[in-house]
C-alpha cells in the first residue's frame, strides 16, 4: 500500500498573515505620525506635561488644536500615547519618551521615522527604475542632507570625542599633539567641527561634492571660531592627495558612492605611512541570511533601495547599497591598500560598525 505524505504546513497561516498585513498598514501610517510628532515638537511637549487635554498640549507646543487632537488619536490607537477617556487627557509615559524626544539624544528613534515620508517622495521615480534601470539622483532628495545631519549629529554629539575616536589606540593623544585630518564625504561638517573644537592643535579639512553642505560646515566653523577647520568641494572618487593626512575619516559615506572602490583607494593614498583610516558604516552582514535577525534589517534594505543604492546607480556607479556588509567592507578596504583592518563596535550602537584600517 502506498503511503501518501500530507502536504507541508505553510510557513504562516493565511489568517496570521492577514493580521500581520493589517499591522504593517497601521504601523506604516504610525511611522509617518511619529515623524510629525518629532518635527512639530509634540513629543517634547508631552514629555514635560502632566496628563493634559488636546487644547493644553496644543497650547504648550504652539500648534493648532484640531490637528493636535487628530494626531493624538493616531498616537492613542497606536499605543504610543496613553488616553484617559474620563478626563479627556493624554500623556506620554517616561519609558516611551526616552525613545521619542530630543532629550533622549542618541536613543531618539523618532528621528529615524522621518525617513519614511522623505523616501516616499521618490517612490514613483524608483518604480520607473525597476522597469527601466538607472537610478534616482541626489538632486531628487533636497532634504536628505538635513535629515542625515540631524541623525548623525545626535550620535556624534553624544559619542564622537569620548567613545568613537578612542577606538583607535593612541589617537586622542596624537590629536592633542597635532596631526593632519581629513573627513571625506563630510556632509554638513558637524563631525569635523566637533573634533576640530576638541583638538585645537590639529588641522582639519572636510571634502564633499555638495556645495550646500560645505556652506553649512563653514558657517558652523565660523560660529564656533574654528581657525583649524576648512572645507573643500571635492569628488570623493578623485581625492588626488598623496600621503597628506595622519587620519582620514568617513561617516556612513562610502556605501552610497558611485565608485566606492576609487574613493577607498584614494583614501589609502592620502594616508601617510603609520596613519589611520576610521571608516564608520552600517553594521550588517554581506550575506542576506545573516541579516534576518538584524533589528533594522527591513528598514535599512528599504533605505538602500529608495536612496543609497539608487543614487549610486544614477551616476553609473556600482550600487553597493546600504547593506554592503562587513565582509565586503573589509575586503574593499584591504584591496584599496591598507595593511590591516580591525572592526569594532560601541555598546548600544546597533546601526554602525567601526573599521580601523592602518598602513605600515
C-alpha positions in Angstrom: 0.0 0.0 0.0 1.4 3.4 -1.0 1.7 5.9 1.8 0.7 9.4 0.8 2.6 12.1 2.8 0.5 15.0 3.9 1.4 18.4 2.4 3.9 20.5 4.3 2.3 23.1 6.5 2.5 26.6 5.2 5.2 28.8 6.8 2.4 31.1 8.0 -1.3 30.6 8.2 -3.4 32.9 5.9 -5.3 34.3 8.9 -2.0 35.1 10.7 -0.5 36.7 7.6 -3.7 38.8 7.2 -3.3 40.0 10.7 0.3 40.8 10.0 -0.6 42.8 6.9 -3.1 44.8 9.0 -0.4 45.5 11.5 2.0 46.6 8.7 -0.5 49.0 7.3 -1.3 50.5 10.7 2.4 50.7 11.7 3.4 52.3 8.3 1.0 55.1 8.9 2.0 55.3 12.5 5.6 55.9 11.5 4.5 58.9 9.5 2.7 60.3 12.5 5.7 59.7 14.7 7.7 61.8 12.2 5.1 64.5 12.5 5.3 64.4 16.3 9.1 64.8 16.1 9.0 67.7 13.6 6.3 69.6 15.5 7.9 69.1 18.9 4.7 67.3 20.2 6.7 64.5 21.9 8.9 67.0 23.6 5.8 69.0 24.9 4.0 65.8 26.1 7.1 64.6 27.9 7.1 67.5 30.3 3.4 67.9 30.8 1.1 66.1 33.3 -1.9 64.4 31.7 -3.4 67.1 29.6 -6.2 67.9 27.1 -5.5 68.3 23.4 -6.1 72.1 23.9 -3.4 72.3 26.6 -1.0 70.2 24.6 -1.5 72.3 21.5 -1.0 75.5 23.5 2.2 74.2 25.0 3.6 73.2 21.6 2.2 76.4 19.9 0.2 74.4 17.4 -3.4 74.2 16.0 -5.6 72.2 18.4 -7.7 70.4 15.7 -4.5 68.9 14.1 -3.1 68.0 17.5 -6.3 66.3 18.5 -6.3 64.1 15.4 -2.6 63.3 15.9 -3.3 62.3 19.5 -6.0 59.9 18.3 -3.5 58.2 16.0 -0.9 58.1 18.8 -3.5 56.6 21.2 -4.8 53.9 18.8 -1.1 53.2 18.0 -0.4 52.6 21.7 2.2 55.4 21.8 0.3 57.9 24.0 -2.0 56.9 26.9 -5.5 58.4 27.0 -7.9 58.8 29.9 -11.4 58.9 28.5 -12.9 60.1 31.8 -10.9 63.4 31.8 -10.2 63.6 28.1 -6.5 63.8 28.8 -3.4 62.4 27.1 0.1 61.5 28.5 3.4 60.1 27.3 4.9 57.6 29.7 8.6 58.2 30.6 9.8 54.9 29.1 8.4 55.9 25.7 9.6 59.5 26.0 13.0 58.1 26.5 12.9 56.9 22.8 10.9 59.7 21.2 12.2 63.1 22.5 15.1 65.3 21.7 16.4 65.0 25.3 16.8 61.2 24.5 19.8 62.1 22.3 21.2 59.1 20.6 18.2 57.0 21.7 15.6 59.2 19.9 14.2 56.8 17.3 11.6 59.4 16.2 14.4 60.9 14.1 14.5 57.7 12.0 10.8 57.8 11.4 11.4 60.9 9.2 13.0 58.7 6.5 9.6 57.1 5.8 8.0 60.3 4.5 11.2 61.5 2.8 11.7 58.3 0.8 8.1 58.1 -0.1 8.6 61.3 -2.2 10.7 59.3 -4.7 8.7 56.1 -4.8 7.3 56.7 -8.3 10.8 57.5 -9.6 12.2 54.3 -8.1 9.4 52.3 -9.6 10.5 53.7 -13.0 14.0 52.4 -12.3 12.6 48.9 -11.6 11.2 49.0 -15.1 14.0 50.7 -17.0 17.1 50.5 -14.8 19.2 53.5 -13.9 18.7 55.4 -10.7 17.3 58.5 -8.9 19.9 61.3 -8.5 20.9 63.0 -5.3 19.1 66.2 -6.5 15.8 64.4 -6.0 16.4 64.4 -2.2 16.7 68.0 -1.2 16.0 67.3 2.5 18.2 64.2 2.8 21.4 66.1 3.8 19.5 67.9 6.6 18.0 64.7 7.9 21.3 62.9 7.8 22.9 65.8 9.7 20.3 65.6 12.4 20.6 61.8 12.5 24.3 61.6 12.7 24.6 64.7 14.8 22.8 63.0 17.7 25.4 60.2 17.6 28.4 62.5 17.2 27.3 64.9 20.0 26.9 62.0 22.4 29.9 59.8 21.5 32.3 61.1 18.8 35.1 62.6 21.0 34.7 60.4 24.1 33.9 57.0 22.6 34.4 56.8 18.9 37.8 58.4 18.5 39.3 56.3 21.4 38.5 53.2 19.4 41.8 53.9 17.6 44.6 53.3 20.1 46.7 56.4 20.8 44.6 58.6 18.5 43.4 61.0 21.2 46.9 61.8 22.4 48.1 62.3 18.7 45.2 64.7 18.1 46.1 66.6 21.2 49.7 67.0 20.0 48.6 68.0 16.5 48.1 66.0 13.3 46.5 66.4 9.8 43.0 65.1 9.5 40.6 64.8 6.5 36.9 63.8 6.6 35.8 62.5 3.1 32.2 62.9 2.3 31.9 65.2 5.3 28.3 66.4 4.6 27.5 69.4 6.7 30.7 69.0 8.6 29.4 68.8 12.1 31.6 65.8 13.0 34.7 67.6 11.7 33.9 70.7 13.6 33.3 68.8 16.8 36.8 67.2 16.5 38.3 70.5 15.5 36.9 72.2 18.6 38.1 69.4 20.8 41.6 69.3 19.4 42.8 72.8 18.5 46.4 71.8 17.9 45.4 69.6 14.9 44.4 70.7 11.4 41.2 69.5 9.7 39.8 69.6 6.1 36.4 68.3 5.0 35.8 67.1 1.4 32.3 66.9 -0.1 30.7 67.3 -3.5 27.6 69.2 -2.2 28.2 72.9 -2.0 25.2 73.5 0.3 26.6 71.0 2.8 30.0 72.7 2.7 28.5 76.1 3.2 26.7 74.7 6.3 30.0 73.3 7.6 31.8 76.6 7.1 29.1 78.6 8.8 29.2 76.3 11.8 33.0 76.6 12.0 32.7 80.4 11.8 30.2 80.4 14.7 32.5 78.2 16.8 35.5 80.4 15.9 37.5 77.4 14.5 40.5 78.5 12.6 41.9 75.0 12.3 39.0 73.6 10.1 38.4 74.2 6.4 36.2 72.7 3.7 36.8 72.0 0.0 34.5 70.9 -2.7 35.9 67.6 -4.0 34.6 64.4 -5.6 35.3 61.6 -3.2 36.5 59.4 -6.1 39.1 62.0 -7.1 40.9 63.0 -4.0 44.3 63.3 -5.7 46.1 63.6 -2.4 49.4 61.7 -1.7 50.4 61.0 2.0 48.9 64.2 3.2 47.0 63.0 6.3 47.6 61.2 9.6 44.0 60.4 10.0 41.2 60.1 7.4 37.6 59.5 8.5 34.3 58.6 6.7 31.0 58.6 8.4 28.4 56.5 6.6 29.6 58.0 3.3 31.2 55.0 1.5 28.3 52.7 0.6 26.3 55.2 -1.5 29.2 56.5 -3.6 29.2 55.8 -7.3 32.7 54.5 -7.2 33.4 53.5 -3.6 36.4 51.5 -4.8 38.1 54.6 -6.2 37.1 56.5 -3.0 38.8 54.0 -0.8 42.0 53.7 -2.9 42.2 57.5 -2.9 41.9 57.5 0.9 44.7 54.8 1.1 47.0 57.0 -1.0 46.1 60.1 1.1 47.0 58.4 4.4 50.7 58.7 5.5 52.7 55.7 6.5 51.8 54.9 10.0 48.5 56.7 9.6 44.9 55.5 10.2 41.6 55.4 8.3 38.5 55.3 10.5 35.5 54.1 8.4 32.2 54.3 10.2 29.5 52.5 8.2 26.4 50.4 8.5 26.6 47.3 10.8 25.4 44.4 8.7 26.5 41.2 7.0 27.1 40.9 3.3 25.0 37.8 3.4 21.2 38.3 3.4 20.6 35.3 5.5 22.8 36.7 8.3 20.7 39.8 8.4 17.4 38.0 9.1 17.8 38.9 12.8 19.1 42.4 12.2 16.9 44.7 14.3 16.8 47.3 11.5 17.2 44.9 8.5 14.0 45.7 6.7 14.4 49.4 7.4 17.9 49.5 6.1 17.2 47.5 2.9 14.4 49.9 2.2 16.6 52.9 2.7 19.1 51.3 0.4 16.5 50.6 -2.4 15.0 54.1 -2.2 18.2 56.1 -1.7 21.7 54.7 -1.2 21.7 52.1 -4.0 19.7 54.2 -6.5 21.7 57.4 -6.2 24.9 55.4 -6.9 23.3 53.8 -10.0 22.0 57.2 -11.1 25.6 58.2 -11.5 26.5 55.0 -13.4 28.0 53.6 -10.2 28.4 50.2 -8.5 25.2 50.4 -6.5 26.7 48.8 -3.4 23.7 49.7 -1.2 23.3 50.4 2.5 23.7 46.8 3.4 27.0 46.1 1.6 28.1 44.4 4.8 31.1 44.0 7.0 32.7 41.2 4.9 32.7 43.2 1.7 33.8 46.3 3.5 36.8 44.6 5.0 37.7 43.2 1.5 37.4 46.6 -0.2 39.3 48.5 2.4 42.1 45.9 2.2 42.1 45.9 -1.6 42.4 49.7 -1.5 45.8 49.4 0.0 45.5 49.1 3.8 47.7 46.5 5.5 45.3 45.8 8.4 41.6 46.2 9.1 40.0 45.8 12.5 36.3 46.1 13.2 35.0 47.5 16.5 31.6 48.3 18.0 30.2 50.7 20.6 27.8 49.4 23.2 24.2 50.5 22.4 25.0 51.4 18.7 23.1 48.9 16.6 23.5 50.9 13.4 27.2 51.2 12.9 30.4 49.2 12.6 33.8 51.0 13.2 36.6 49.8 10.9 40.1 50.9 11.9 42.5 50.5 8.9 46.2 51.2 9.1 49.2 51.4 6.7 52.6 50.1 7.5 
